[in-house]
Amino acid sequence: MLHIVLYQPEIPHNTGAVGRLCLATGARLHLIKPLGFSLEDKYLKRSGLDYWAEVEVRVWESWEDLRVEAGAAAQFYFVECQGARPYWEAKFESDAEIYLVYGPETRGIPPAIMDEFPGQTWLIPMQGTRSLNLSTAVAVVLYEAVRQLTISGS
């Protein structure tokens, strides 16, 4: 199964749009506190349209709580501007629980978290800008994972 993890997301519009992506791909959305908004936020619901109620979302108190629940077999992929390799080199396995992790819009994923998983940092190559909108970044890598998993027959 595919999982999208937003570590301390700050902008409700982005989270709402990511929720729609999760619903469209069958992915589960994980939000790690603190959140920069309320889950009752009108902007979150506006971006998620009337789909938000259907999104499978779990809210976590901490990164550690998610990691423990995910278990040792979970595969974590950290998508960051300072990632080591382009996302298309990632190999997503059809029988794995795949977690695509994204940091808060203004700070990114803390290095200490990424250091726990050497070799699992990925980037979206870009020119002329230092970053993409969070929901755009999620879409780019999520659909690559869907493509790979579809080709492999899962």
Secondary structure as GFF3:
##gff-version 3
##sequence-region A 1 154
A	DSSP	beta_strand	2	7	.	.	.	ID=ss1
A	DSSP	alpha_helix	12	25	.	.	.	ID=ss2
A	DSSP	beta_strand	28	32	.	.	.	ID=ss3
A	DSSP	alpha_helix	42	48	.	.	.	ID=ss4
A	DSSP	three_ten_helix	49	54	.	.	.	ID=ss5
A	DSSP	beta_strand	57	60	.	.	.	ID=ss6
A	DSSP	alpha_helix	63	70	.	.	.	ID=ss7
A	DSSP	beta_strand	75	79	.	.	.	ID=ss8
A	DSSP	beta_strand	85	86	.	.	.	ID=ss9
A	DSSP	three_ten_helix	87	89	.	.	.	ID=ss10
A	DSSP	beta_strand	98	102	.	.	.	ID=ss11
A	DSSP	alpha_helix	111	115	.	.	.	ID=ss12
A	DSSP	beta_strand	121	123	.	.	.	ID=ss13
A	DSSP	alpha_helix	134	151	.	.	.	ID=ss14
###
